[in-house]
């Protein structure tokens, strides 16, 4: 609860001091973490561990929040069953002062932990509404040159000790490193390329962009040190897997972030790079002790989309008849049997896992085939796996293709080559609708199309996964957009758009398909847009596309994932097989 008077805080410290005198103690709470919720910029969450662990369950810990002079919040928190203390409260943006706050915790049998070390996580910074408004009003109308001059002139050169009205540097994780950034002008230009809401949210948005831009500039130039430890909050790194690794693997992960040429706005790409490097380190860290976590690693990387569920198939792994064969796979991955000593990429992990599954499946088949038949003609009960275990089936990448038998060969072939992916382990979702940007990515990847340049489309966000593929397709003459300024991101791909994109791509690459049909004569041919008629006719004559029944083409109908795969496969095969 909020303290109404300073007297209460004094009383609390008196009580705590008396406890220290009366009680001989040599321990304090540990692992203190204090976070300010980035979604509302006012909710503070405090967690810590009682030194007695679970034995302290039900005990009370006193919590005081102070700015170093005045104690603004205090409360009692009960220790949970696992020995963890959790407490949450809200700062008041209208009345609480901008500044750095510390958290002190103590109680019966506990020393009071000092709240003077930001690195230990027991402090947080807060900017109130008035300070935020002052700052945004100052920076919003400025150009990049003026912004640079304003910031450097009003924050004590970002040394972290400034106490100006806006208190910008008090909450600036990268502020003290700004002076080392080589590309300050580019950073300021990025920051100026937006209007910020004149409130707390605008301030914190500016702050987040500044922190990331400065840090990315330092990363690109090899000037950042202690990257994960120092800047994990700047990018919001999830370090749970990272912290499970041996410290010897940390430098490789940090090296993956340095000199990579990130754009200053590509914070999401930095996070993805960190996650992928961590995931790769997990596989390289496999040993007899950690192999028990192997399936968790696969679930994590498949779920993130960093590995292909069709290749890193848990269905195939779980279909192995006994732990003997599953352990063959794990040991092959531990021993790097199918690589030269280390996994250089996640693609190498996929290849090795696929090969390990092949070997385990073959070993089981050989065991069954070579077993001595019993008197009934069945396999001998003396073999390790036992006579009642079914033979492992051949690979079947997806189990939901029953409704699209006509596309099954195409989907499986493209998935094996990494051109299309499933949506989950064993699931392709063949009847889901394809969006325009999804198909552009498949098309550009399948035909290995190269091009450079920008696009005029205002709905193409440069930091999104599809931006580069759309740019390649646009600069190759494959797509024009749904208007002069919009690509149609998120729009369903129509059947005539599908044909047009594919036709333009193969013409740009000089690909000629063999013809197997006469000219198209669909009953709804008049409904095909003029710009799509030539494409539809060509791909129909090549046997790459067909009608939908009743001699109709349905040009404005939506394209499904199965349809898209069938057309791409047909093109790669040179026409109808």
ZIURCOR-V629710 format. One record per backbone hydrogen bond with DSSP energy under -1.0 kcal/mol. CO is the residue of the C=O (numbers start at 1). NH is the residue of the N-H. E is the energy in kcal/mol with one decimal. If there is no record, write none. Layout:
co = [CO/CO]
nh = [NH/NH]
e = [E/E]
//
This chain:
co = [1/6/7/8/9/10/11/12/13/14/15/16/17/18/19/27/30/33/35/37/42/43/44/45/46/47/48/49/50/52/53/54/56/59/61/62/63/64/65/65/66/70/72/73/75/77/79/80/83/84/85/87/89/92/93/99/101/102/104/105/106/107/117/117/118/121/122/124/126/128/129/130/131/132/133/134/135/136/139/143/144/145/146/147/148/149/155/156/168/169/174/175/177/178/183/184/185/186/187/188/192/197/199/200/201/202/203/204/205/206/207/208/209/210/211/212/213/214/215/216/217/218/219/219/226/227/228/231/232/232/239/241/242/246/247/249/250/251/252/254/263/265/266/267/268/269/270/271/272/273/274/275/276/277/278/279/280/281/283/287/290/291/293/294/295/296/297/298/299/300/301/301/308/308/311/313/314/315/317/322/323/325/326/327/328/329/330/331/332/336/339/345/346/347/348/349/350/351/352/353/354/355/356/357/358/359/360/361/362/363/364/365/366/374/378/380/401/404/407/408/409/410/411/412/413/414/415/424/426/427/427/429/430/432/434/435/436/437/438/439/440/441/442/443/444/461/464/466/467/468/469/470/471/473/474/485/486/486/488/491/493/494/495/496/497/498/499/500/501/502/503/504/505/506/522/524/525/529/529/532/533/534/535/536/537/538/539/539/540/541/541/542/549/551/552/554/555/557/559/560/561/562/563/564/565/566/567/568/569/570/571/574]
nh = [74/10/11/12/13/14/15/16/17/18/19/20/21/22/23/111/49/47/45/41/91/37/89/35/87/33/85/30/53/55/56/57/59/79/77/106/75/104/72/73/102/67/3/65/63/61/58/83/50/80/48/46/44/96/129/126/124/66/64/113/62/110/120/122/121/34/103/101/99/132/133/134/135/136/137/138/139/140/142/147/148/149/150/151/152/153/158/159/171/172/177/178/180/181/187/188/189/190/191/192/194/199/203/204/205/206/207/208/209/210/211/212/213/214/215/216/217/218/219/220/221/223/222/259/230/231/232/235/236/237/243/244/245/249/250/253/254/255/256/257/266/267/270/271/272/273/274/275/276/277/278/279/280/281/282/283/284/285/286/291/293/294/297/298/299/300/301/302/303/304/306/307/311/312/313/317/318/319/320/326/327/329/330/331/332/333/334/335/337/339/341/349/350/351/352/353/354/355/356/357/358/359/360/361/362/363/364/365/366/367/368/369/370/377/374/383/404/407/411/412/413/414/415/416/417/419/418/427/399/423/424/432/562/561/493/439/440/441/442/443/444/445/446/447/449/464/467/470/471/472/473/474/475/478/477/458/482/483/491/436/559/498/499/500/501/502/503/504/505/506/507/508/509/511/525/527/528/532/533/536/537/538/539/540/541/542/544/545/543/516/517/576/552/523/548/557/496/495/434/564/565/566/567/568/569/570/571/572/573/575/574/514]
e = [-1.3/-2.2/-2.7/-2.3/-2.3/-2.3/-2.5/-2.7/-2.8/-2.6/-2.2/-1.8/-1.7/-2.7/-3.0/-3.0/-2.9/-2.3/-2.4/-2.7/-3.1/-3.1/-2.1/-2.2/-2.5/-2.6/-3.2/-2.5/-2.1/-1.3/-2.1/-1.8/-2.7/-2.7/-2.7/-1.8/-2.0/-2.8/-1.9/-1.4/-3.2/-2.2/-1.1/-2.7/-3.0/-2.8/-2.7/-1.9/-3.0/-2.8/-1.7/-3.3/-3.2/-2.8/-2.0/-2.3/-2.4/-2.5/-2.7/-1.9/-3.3/-2.4/-1.0/-1.0/-1.7/-1.4/-2.1/-3.3/-2.5/-2.3/-2.7/-2.4/-2.3/-2.7/-2.7/-1.3/-2.2/-2.7/-1.2/-3.0/-2.2/-2.0/-2.7/-3.0/-2.3/-1.5/-1.5/-1.1/-1.2/-1.2/-1.4/-1.2/-1.7/-1.6/-2.0/-2.6/-2.2/-2.1/-2.1/-1.9/-1.1/-2.1/-1.9/-2.6/-1.9/-2.3/-2.7/-2.5/-2.2/-2.6/-2.9/-2.3/-2.6/-2.7/-2.2/-3.0/-2.3/-2.1/-2.6/-3.0/-1.4/-2.9/-1.6/-2.5/-2.8/-2.5/-1.3/-1.5/-1.2/-2.1/-2.8/-1.1/-1.5/-2.6/-1.4/-1.3/-2.5/-2.5/-1.2/-1.4/-2.0/-1.3/-1.8/-2.1/-2.4/-2.5/-2.5/-2.8/-2.8/-2.5/-2.5/-2.6/-2.6/-2.0/-2.0/-1.7/-2.2/-1.4/-1.3/-2.0/-2.4/-1.6/-2.0/-2.0/-2.6/-2.3/-2.8/-2.8/-2.1/-1.9/-2.0/-1.4/-1.5/-3.4/-2.0/-1.8/-3.0/-1.3/-1.2/-1.7/-2.7/-1.4/-2.1/-2.9/-1.9/-1.9/-2.5/-2.8/-2.4/-1.6/-1.5/-1.3/-2.2/-2.4/-2.3/-2.6/-2.6/-2.2/-2.4/-2.4/-2.2/-2.4/-2.2/-2.7/-2.5/-2.4/-1.9/-2.3/-2.7/-2.0/-2.3/-3.0/-2.3/-2.1/-3.0/-1.1/-1.6/-2.3/-2.7/-2.5/-2.3/-2.5/-2.4/-2.2/-1.4/-2.6/-1.3/-2.3/-3.0/-2.3/-1.3/-1.6/-2.6/-2.1/-2.8/-2.1/-2.0/-1.9/-1.8/-3.0/-2.8/-2.2/-2.9/-2.1/-1.9/-2.1/-1.2/-2.5/-2.3/-2.3/-2.5/-2.7/-2.5/-2.7/-1.4/-3.4/-1.3/-1.7/-2.2/-2.1/-2.5/-2.3/-2.0/-2.1/-2.7/-2.2/-2.8/-2.5/-2.0/-2.5/-2.0/-2.3/-1.6/-3.0/-1.8/-1.9/-1.4/-1.8/-1.0/-2.7/-2.6/-2.3/-2.4/-2.1/-2.5/-1.6/-2.3/-1.3/-1.5/-3.6/-2.2/-2.4/-1.4/-3.3/-2.9/-1.6/-2.3/-2.0/-3.1/-2.4/-2.0/-2.4/-2.3/-2.2/-2.5/-2.1/-2.1/-2.4/-1.8/-2.8/-1.6/-2.2]
//
